[in-house]
Amino acid sequence: MANKDMKHKDNVAGKWYCTDPDDDNGEGCIACNVCYTGAPEFFAEDEDGNAYVKKQPETPEDEELCQEQMDACPVASIGDDG
């Protein structure tokens, strides 16, 4: 489960987030590119390749796509506060 206390600084406000790569719990982004290639409308990469949420989902279909990325994340660095 993503560490809500270690959110990436570039996440837009909202319930979806990605964690900072420096998360001591081992749930930080490892720049695998799964989310920002799978859902580029919602996820982006910073200058180091680490993911952050650039747009919050608005429809049930958007939520489903973001959920797919969360399920596919190999280190559980995508979270949903909702």
Biopython code that builds the backbone (N, CA, C, O; Angstrom):
import numpy as np
from Bio.PDB.StructureBuilder import StructureBuilder

atoms = [
    (1, "MET", "N", (0.838, -1.187, 0.000)),
    (1, "MET", "CA", (0.000, 0.000, 0.000)),
    (1, "MET", "C", (0.877, 1.242, 0.000)),
    (1, "MET", "O", (1.865, 1.306, 0.731)),
    (2, "ALA", "N", (0.523, 2.218, -0.809)),
    (2, "ALA", "CA", (1.305, 3.445, -0.926)),
    (2, "ALA", "C", (1.301, 4.228, 0.386)),
    (2, "ALA", "O", (0.290, 4.294, 1.085)),
    (3, "ASN", "N", (2.430, 4.805, 0.696)),
    (3, "ASN", "CA", (2.600, 5.575, 1.925)),
    (3, "ASN", "C", (2.084, 7.000, 1.721)),
    (3, "ASN", "O", (2.729, 7.804, 1.048)),
    (4, "LYS", "N", (0.936, 7.312, 2.294)),
    (4, "LYS", "CA", (0.328, 8.634, 2.093)),
    (4, "LYS", "C", (1.139, 9.759, 2.719)),
    (4, "LYS", "O", (0.902, 10.931, 2.428)),
    (5, "ASP", "N", (2.099, 9.412, 3.579)),
    (5, "ASP", "CA", (2.951, 10.431, 4.188)),
    (5, "ASP", "C", (4.171, 10.759, 3.334)),
    (5, "ASP", "O", (4.960, 11.637, 3.685)),
    (6, "MET", "N", (4.327, 10.057, 2.215)),
    (6, "MET", "CA", (5.491, 10.264, 1.344)),
    (6, "MET", "C", (5.062, 10.554, -0.091)),
    (6, "MET", "O", (5.622, 9.991, -1.032)),
    (7, "LYS", "N", (4.084, 11.418, -0.261)),
    (7, "LYS", "CA", (3.579, 11.746, -1.593)),
    (7, "LYS", "C", (4.613, 12.549, -2.382)),
    (7, "LYS", "O", (5.336, 13.382, -1.835)),
    (8, "HIS", "N", (4.658, 12.273, -3.678)),
    (8, "HIS", "CA", (5.545, 13.021, -4.577)),
    (8, "HIS", "C", (5.125, 14.487, -4.562)),
    (8, "HIS", "O", (3.931, 14.789, -4.546)),
    (9, "LYS", "N", (6.081, 15.388, -4.567)),
    (9, "LYS", "CA", (5.802, 16.828, -4.462)),
    (9, "LYS", "C", (5.039, 17.384, -5.665)),
    (9, "LYS", "O", (4.410, 18.437, -5.561)),
    (10, "ASP", "N", (5.086, 16.694, -6.799)),
    (10, "ASP", "CA", (4.437, 17.208, -8.010)),
    (10, "ASP", "C", (3.012, 16.701, -8.216)),
    (10, "ASP", "O", (2.360, 17.091, -9.184)),
    (11, "ASN", "N", (2.522, 15.850, -7.337)),
    (11, "ASN", "CA", (1.132, 15.392, -7.476)),
    (11, "ASN", "C", (0.181, 16.583, -7.441)),
    (11, "ASN", "O", (0.367, 17.511, -6.653)),
    (12, "VAL", "N", (-0.845, 16.553, -8.304)),
    (12, "VAL", "CA", (-1.899, 17.557, -8.188)),
    (12, "VAL", "C", (-2.774, 17.186, -7.001)),
    (12, "VAL", "O", (-2.820, 16.028, -6.587)),
    (13, "ALA", "N", (-3.457, 18.166, -6.466)),
    (13, "ALA", "CA", (-4.328, 17.914, -5.312)),
    (13, "ALA", "C", (-5.449, 16.959, -5.698)),
    (13, "ALA", "O", (-5.984, 17.024, -6.805)),
    (14, "GLY", "N", (-5.792, 16.084, -4.780)),
    (14, "GLY", "CA", (-6.867, 15.127, -4.998)),
    (14, "GLY", "C", (-6.561, 13.816, -4.319)),
    (14, "GLY", "O", (-5.541, 13.674, -3.645)),
    (15, "LYS", "N", (-7.455, 12.853, -4.501)),
    (15, "LYS", "CA", (-7.309, 11.602, -3.761)),
    (15, "LYS", "C", (-6.261, 10.656, -4.339)),
    (15, "LYS", "O", (-5.724, 9.835, -3.596)),
    (16, "TRP", "N", (-5.951, 10.733, -5.612)),
    (16, "TRP", "CA", (-4.941, 9.863, -6.216)),
    (16, "TRP", "C", (-3.568, 10.493, -6.085)),
    (16, "TRP", "O", (-3.421, 11.710, -6.195)),
    (17, "TYR", "N", (-2.555, 9.656, -5.847)),
    (17, "TYR", "CA", (-1.184, 10.165, -5.702)),
    (17, "TYR", "C", (-0.173, 9.063, -6.002)),
    (17, "TYR", "O", (-0.503, 7.877, -6.019)),
    (18, "CYS", "N", (1.053, 9.483, -6.236)),
    (18, "CYS", "CA", (2.199, 8.587, -6.328)),
    (18, "CYS", "C", (3.138, 8.964, -5.202)),
    (18, "CYS", "O", (3.159, 10.111, -4.756)),
    (19, "THR", "N", (3.916, 7.993, -4.744)),
    (19, "THR", "CA", (4.834, 8.260, -3.648)),
    (19, "THR", "C", (6.188, 8.734, -4.154)),
    (19, "THR", "O", (6.575, 8.487, -5.297)),
    (20, "ASP", "N", (6.882, 9.412, -3.280)),
    (20, "ASP", "CA", (8.225, 9.896, -3.550)),
    (20, "ASP", "C", (9.176, 8.697, -3.624)),
    (20, "ASP", "O", (8.985, 7.723, -2.897)),
    (21, "PRO", "N", (10.184, 8.749, -4.478)),
    (21, "PRO", "CA", (11.108, 7.612, -4.568)),
    (21, "PRO", "C", (11.927, 7.385, -3.301)),
    (21, "PRO", "O", (12.488, 6.304, -3.125)),
    (22, "ASP", "N", (12.009, 8.362, -2.427)),
    (22, "ASP", "CA", (12.804, 8.240, -1.209)),
    (22, "ASP", "C", (12.025, 7.667, -0.026)),
    (22, "ASP", "O", (12.463, 7.796, 1.118)),
    (23, "ASP", "N", (10.889, 7.043, -0.281)),
    (23, "ASP", "CA", (10.081, 6.456, 0.784)),
    (23, "ASP", "C", (10.860, 5.340, 1.480)),
    (23, "ASP", "O", (11.220, 4.345, 0.852)),
    (24, "ASP", "N", (11.115, 5.505, 2.762)),
    (24, "ASP", "CA", (11.877, 4.526, 3.533)),
    (24, "ASP", "C", (11.161, 3.187, 3.703)),
    (24, "ASP", "O", (11.791, 2.187, 4.047)),
    (25, "ASN", "N", (9.850, 3.165, 3.465)),
    (25, "ASN", "CA", (9.093, 1.923, 3.605)),
    (25, "ASN", "C", (9.224, 1.018, 2.387)),
    (25, "ASN", "O", (8.650, -0.070, 2.363)),
    (26, "GLY", "N", (9.974, 1.456, 1.375)),
    (26, "GLY", "CA", (10.158, 0.647, 0.181)),
    (26, "GLY", "C", (9.008, 0.696, -0.791)),
    (26, "GLY", "O", (8.918, -0.140, -1.690)),
    (27, "GLU", "N", (8.121, 1.665, -0.626)),
    (27, "GLU", "CA", (6.972, 1.791, -1.513)),
    (27, "GLU", "C", (7.105, 2.996, -2.432)),
    (27, "GLU", "O", (6.120, 3.437, -3.026)),
    (28, "GLY", "N", (8.309, 3.528, -2.553)),
    (28, "GLY", "CA", (8.535, 4.676, -3.413)),
    (28, "GLY", "C", (8.621, 4.268, -4.873)),
    (28, "GLY", "O", (8.964, 3.132, -5.201)),
    (29, "CYS", "N", (8.305, 5.206, -5.730)),
    (29, "CYS", "CA", (8.355, 4.968, -7.169)),
    (29, "CYS", "C", (9.767, 4.548, -7.587)),
    (29, "CYS", "O", (10.761, 5.104, -7.120)),
    (30, "ILE", "N", (9.831, 3.559, -8.473)),
    (30, "ILE", "CA", (11.120, 3.083, -8.985)),
    (30, "ILE", "C", (11.308, 3.434, -10.463)),
    (30, "ILE", "O", (12.201, 2.900, -11.120)),
    (31, "ALA", "N", (10.476, 4.322, -10.979)),
    (31, "ALA", "CA", (10.570, 4.796, -12.359)),
    (31, "ALA", "C", (10.441, 3.656, -13.371)),
    (31, "ALA", "O", (11.181, 3.603, -14.352)),
    (32, "CYS", "N", (9.504, 2.754, -13.127)),
    (32, "CYS", "CA", (9.321, 1.602, -14.019)),
    (32, "CYS", "C", (8.558, 1.973, -15.282)),
    (32, "CYS", "O", (8.600, 1.228, -16.261)),
    (33, "ASN", "N", (7.872, 3.092, -15.285)),
    (33, "ASN", "CA", (7.101, 3.681, -16.391)),
    (33, "ASN", "C", (5.757, 3.016, -16.681)),
    (33, "ASN", "O", (5.131, 3.332, -17.693)),
    (34, "VAL", "N", (5.303, 2.121, -15.838)),
    (34, "VAL", "CA", (4.027, 1.443, -16.067)),
    (34, "VAL", "C", (2.871, 2.436, -16.118)),
    (34, "VAL", "O", (2.083, 2.404, -17.063)),
    (35, "CYS", "N", (2.749, 3.310, -15.133)),
    (35, "CYS", "CA", (1.568, 4.176, -15.047)),
    (35, "CYS", "C", (1.568, 5.294, -16.087)),
    (35, "CYS", "O", (0.538, 5.559, -16.706)),
    (36, "TYR", "N", (2.694, 5.944, -16.284)),
    (36, "TYR", "CA", (2.668, 7.062, -17.224)),
    (36, "TYR", "C", (2.706, 6.636, -18.675)),
    (36, "TYR", "O", (2.476, 7.466, -19.554)),
    (37, "THR", "N", (2.988, 5.377, -18.964)),
    (37, "THR", "CA", (2.795, 4.889, -20.325)),
    (37, "THR", "C", (1.408, 4.274, -20.477)),
    (37, "THR", "O", (0.837, 4.308, -21.567)),
    (38, "GLY", "N", (0.858, 3.712, -19.401)),
    (38, "GLY", "CA", (-0.467, 3.096, -19.443)),
    (38, "GLY", "C", (-1.610, 4.084, -19.355)),
    (38, "GLY", "O", (-2.691, 3.833, -19.888)),
    (39, "ALA", "N", (-1.383, 5.215, -18.685)),
    (39, "ALA", "CA", (-2.431, 6.236, -18.523)),
    (39, "ALA", "C", (-1.780, 7.624, -18.531)),
    (39, "ALA", "O", (-1.781, 8.317, -17.513)),
    (40, "PRO", "N", (-1.225, 8.030, -19.680)),
    (40, "PRO", "CA", (-0.489, 9.294, -19.744)),
    (40, "PRO", "C", (-1.346, 10.539, -19.515)),
    (40, "PRO", "O", (-0.805, 11.619, -19.276)),
    (41, "GLU", "N", (-2.639, 10.411, -19.581)),
    (41, "GLU", "CA", (-3.515, 11.549, -19.293)),
    (41, "GLU", "C", (-3.493, 11.898, -17.798)),
    (41, "GLU", "O", (-3.729, 13.043, -17.413)),
    (42, "PHE", "N", (-3.207, 10.896, -16.968)),
    (42, "PHE", "CA", (-3.277, 11.073, -15.521)),
    (42, "PHE", "C", (-1.927, 11.035, -14.813)),
    (42, "PHE", "O", (-1.753, 11.666, -13.771)),
    (43, "PHE", "N", (-0.988, 10.308, -15.368)),
    (43, "PHE", "CA", (0.322, 10.156, -14.734)),
    (43, "PHE", "C", (1.412, 10.738, -15.627)),
    (43, "PHE", "O", (1.330, 10.680, -16.854)),
    (44, "ALA", "N", (2.426, 11.296, -14.992)),
    (44, "ALA", "CA", (3.567, 11.843, -15.727)),
    (44, "ALA", "C", (4.837, 11.459, -14.990)),
    (44, "ALA", "O", (4.787, 10.916, -13.886)),
    (45, "GLU", "N", (5.975, 11.745, -15.608)),
    (45, "GLU", "CA", (7.252, 11.454, -14.980)),
    (45, "GLU", "C", (8.013, 12.752, -14.732)),
    (45, "GLU", "O", (7.960, 13.685, -15.532)),
    (46, "ASP", "N", (8.720, 12.790, -13.610)),
    (46, "ASP", "CA", (9.545, 13.955, -13.318)),
    (46, "ASP", "C", (10.885, 13.812, -14.052)),
    (46, "ASP", "O", (11.067, 12.883, -14.838)),
    (47, "GLU", "N", (11.807, 14.724, -13.797)),
    (47, "GLU", "CA", (13.092, 14.718, -14.497)),
    (47, "GLU", "C", (13.930, 13.468, -14.228)),
    (47, "GLU", "O", (14.871, 13.183, -14.968)),
    (48, "ASP", "N", (13.597, 12.727, -13.180)),
    (48, "ASP", "CA", (14.312, 11.491, -12.861)),
    (48, "ASP", "C", (13.543, 10.236, -13.285)),
    (48, "ASP", "O", (13.993, 9.119, -13.028)),
    (49, "GLY", "N", (12.393, 10.412, -13.928)),
    (49, "GLY", "CA", (11.598, 9.278, -14.373)),
    (49, "GLY", "C", (10.602, 8.763, -13.356)),
    (49, "GLY", "O", (9.912, 7.775, -13.608)),
    (50, "ASN", "N", (10.515, 9.424, -12.199)),
    (50, "ASN", "CA", (9.579, 8.998, -11.162)),
    (50, "ASN", "C", (8.191, 9.559, -11.433)),
    (50, "ASN", "O", (8.042, 10.692, -11.892)),
    (51, "ALA", "N", (7.184, 8.754, -11.143)),
    (51, "ALA", "CA", (5.812, 9.098, -11.483)),
    (51, "ALA", "C", (5.167, 10.030, -10.469)),
    (51, "ALA", "O", (5.504, 10.037, -9.285)),
    (52, "TYR", "N", (4.219, 10.820, -10.986)),
    (52, "TYR", "CA", (3.345, 11.641, -10.158)),
    (52, "TYR", "C", (2.009, 11.776, -10.878)),
    (52, "TYR", "O", (1.922, 11.545, -12.084)),
    (53, "VAL", "N", (0.982, 12.145, -10.148)),
    (53, "VAL", "CA", (-0.345, 12.322, -10.728)),
    (53, "VAL", "C", (-0.447, 13.763, -11.233)),
    (53, "VAL", "O", (-0.329, 14.718, -10.465)),
    (54, "LYS", "N", (-0.669, 13.895, -12.544)),
    (54, "LYS", "CA", (-0.758, 15.231, -13.135)),
    (54, "LYS", "C", (-2.201, 15.699, -13.317)),
    (54, "LYS", "O", (-2.461, 16.891, -13.486)),
    (55, "LYS", "N", (-3.143, 14.740, -13.280)),
    (55, "LYS", "CA", (-4.573, 15.064, -13.412)),
    (55, "LYS", "C", (-5.353, 14.010, -12.648)),
    (55, "LYS", "O", (-5.085, 12.815, -12.770)),
    (56, "GLN", "N", (-6.306, 14.451, -11.872)),
    (56, "GLN", "CA", (-7.163, 13.526, -11.123)),
    (56, "GLN", "C", (-8.254, 12.970, -12.046)),
    (56, "GLN", "O", (-8.764, 13.690, -12.905)),
    (57, "PRO", "N", (-8.611, 11.699, -11.871)),
    (57, "PRO", "CA", (-9.700, 11.132, -12.666)),
    (57, "PRO", "C", (-11.034, 11.789, -12.309)),
    (57, "PRO", "O", (-11.274, 12.175, -11.164)),
    (58, "GLU", "N", (-11.892, 11.904, -13.323)),
    (58, "GLU", "CA", (-13.174, 12.582, -13.117)),
    (58, "GLU", "C", (-14.384, 11.686, -13.354)),
    (58, "GLU", "O", (-15.459, 11.944, -12.811)),
    (59, "THR", "N", (-14.227, 10.652, -14.146)),
    (59, "THR", "CA", (-15.358, 9.775, -14.476)),
    (59, "THR", "C", (-15.085, 8.363, -13.950)),
    (59, "THR", "O", (-13.949, 8.045, -13.599)),
    (60, "PRO", "N", (-16.102, 7.527, -13.895)),
    (60, "PRO", "CA", (-15.865, 6.135, -13.497)),
    (60, "PRO", "C", (-14.847, 5.426, -14.408)),
    (60, "PRO", "O", (-14.067, 4.593, -13.947)),
    (61, "GLU", "N", (-14.866, 5.762, -15.684)),
    (61, "GLU", "CA", (-13.906, 5.168, -16.613)),
    (61, "GLU", "C", (-12.480, 5.621, -16.295)),
    (61, "GLU", "O", (-11.540, 4.828, -16.352)),
    (62, "ASP", "N", (-12.331, 6.904, -15.959)),
    (62, "ASP", "CA", (-11.020, 7.428, -15.561)),
    (62, "ASP", "C", (-10.525, 6.720, -14.301)),
    (62, "ASP", "O", (-9.360, 6.334, -14.210)),
    (63, "GLU", "N", (-11.420, 6.558, -13.338)),
    (63, "GLU", "CA", (-11.070, 5.880, -12.083)),
    (63, "GLU", "C", (-10.628, 4.448, -12.360)),
    (63, "GLU", "O", (-9.667, 3.963, -11.762)),
    (64, "GLU", "N", (-11.327, 3.777, -13.261)),
    (64, "GLU", "CA", (-10.975, 2.398, -13.601)),
    (64, "GLU", "C", (-9.576, 2.329, -14.216)),
    (64, "GLU", "O", (-8.801, 1.429, -13.890)),
    (65, "LEU", "N", (-9.251, 3.262, -15.094)),
    (65, "LEU", "CA", (-7.932, 3.292, -15.708)),
    (65, "LEU", "C", (-6.839, 3.544, -14.669)),
    (65, "LEU", "O", (-5.781, 2.916, -14.715)),
    (66, "CYS", "N", (-7.089, 4.446, -13.748)),
    (66, "CYS", "CA", (-6.116, 4.713, -12.687)),
    (66, "CYS", "C", (-5.986, 3.502, -11.759)),
    (66, "CYS", "O", (-4.890, 3.188, -11.294)),
    (67, "GLN", "N", (-7.088, 2.834, -11.494)),
    (67, "GLN", "CA", (-7.046, 1.630, -10.666)),
    (67, "GLN", "C", (-6.215, 0.544, -11.340)),
    (67, "GLN", "O", (-5.472, -0.176, -10.672)),
    (68, "GLU", "N", (-6.339, 0.423, -12.659)),
    (68, "GLU", "CA", (-5.525, -0.549, -13.392)),
    (68, "GLU", "C", (-4.038, -0.256, -13.214)),
    (68, "GLU", "O", (-3.237, -1.178, -13.061)),
    (69, "GLN", "N", (-3.669, 1.020, -13.232)),
    (69, "GLN", "CA", (-2.262, 1.381, -13.047)),
    (69, "GLN", "C", (-1.811, 1.068, -11.621)),
    (69, "GLN", "O", (-0.700, 0.582, -11.407)),
    (70, "MET", "N", (-2.676, 1.348, -10.651)),
    (70, "MET", "CA", (-2.342, 1.040, -9.266)),
    (70, "MET", "C", (-2.135, -0.469, -9.093)),
    (70, "MET", "O", (-1.197, -0.896, -8.420)),
    (71, "ASP", "N", (-3.000, -1.260, -9.694)),
    (71, "ASP", "CA", (-2.876, -2.723, -9.593)),
    (71, "ASP", "C", (-1.609, -3.229, -10.280)),
    (71, "ASP", "O", (-1.026, -4.225, -9.852)),
    (72, "ALA", "N", (-1.182, -2.549, -11.341)),
    (72, "ALA", "CA", (-0.005, -2.977, -12.104)),
    (72, "ALA", "C", (1.312, -2.490, -11.520)),
    (72, "ALA", "O", (2.375, -2.994, -11.883)),
    (73, "CYS", "N", (1.254, -1.525, -10.626)),
    (73, "CYS", "CA", (2.489, -0.940, -10.052)),
    (73, "CYS", "C", (3.254, -2.015, -9.281)),
    (73, "CYS", "O", (2.707, -2.607, -8.350)),
    (74, "PRO", "N", (4.513, -2.278, -9.653)),
    (74, "PRO", "CA", (5.253, -3.372, -9.012)),
    (74, "PRO", "C", (5.682, -3.089, -7.574)),
    (74, "PRO", "O", (6.055, -4.016, -6.856)),
    (75, "VAL", "N", (5.638, -1.835, -7.142)),
    (75, "VAL", "CA", (6.078, -1.512, -5.774)),
    (75, "VAL", "C", (4.992, -0.814, -4.962)),
    (75, "VAL", "O", (5.282, -0.272, -3.895)),
    (76, "ALA", "N", (3.757, -0.814, -5.436)),
    (76, "ALA", "CA", (2.621, -0.217, -4.722)),
    (76, "ALA", "C", (2.857, 1.253, -4.369)),
    (76, "ALA", "O", (2.587, 1.686, -3.249)),
    (77, "SER", "N", (3.366, 2.013, -5.347)),
    (77, "SER", "CA", (3.638, 3.419, -5.077)),
    (77, "SER", "C", (2.510, 4.351, -5.538)),
    (77, "SER", "O", (2.655, 5.571, -5.474)),
    (78, "ILE", "N", (1.396, 3.789, -5.997)),
    (78, "ILE", "CA", (0.237, 4.591, -6.375)),
    (78, "ILE", "C", (-0.809, 4.402, -5.289)),
    (78, "ILE", "O", (-1.114, 3.279, -4.887)),
    (79, "GLY", "N", (-1.350, 5.517, -4.821)),
    (79, "GLY", "CA", (-2.340, 5.443, -3.758)),
    (79, "GLY", "C", (-3.611, 6.189, -4.105)),
    (79, "GLY", "O", (-3.653, 6.999, -5.030)),
    (80, "ASP", "N", (-4.640, 5.894, -3.342)),
    (80, "ASP", "CA", (-5.967, 6.493, -3.498)),
    (80, "ASP", "C", (-6.494, 6.769, -2.093)),
    (80, "ASP", "O", (-6.804, 5.838, -1.351)),
    (81, "ASP", "N", (-6.594, 8.035, -1.732)),
    (81, "ASP", "CA", (-7.071, 8.419, -0.405)),
    (81, "ASP", "C", (-8.585, 8.317, -0.271)),
    (81, "ASP", "O", (-9.130, 8.564, 0.805)),
    (82, "GLY", "N", (-9.258, 7.961, -1.337)),
    (82, "GLY", "CA", (-10.714, 7.939, -1.326)),
    (82, "GLY", "C", (-11.259, 6.683, -0.799)),
    (82, "GLY", "O", (-12.477, 6.520, -0.729)),
]
sb = StructureBuilder()
sb.init_structure("model")
sb.init_model(0)
sb.init_chain("A")
sb.init_seg("    ")
for serial, (resi, resn, name, xyz) in enumerate(atoms, 1):
    if name == "N":
        sb.init_residue(resn, " ", resi, " ")
    sb.init_atom(name, np.array(xyz, "f"), 0.0, 1.0, " ", f" {name:<3s}", serial, name[0])
structure = sb.get_structure()
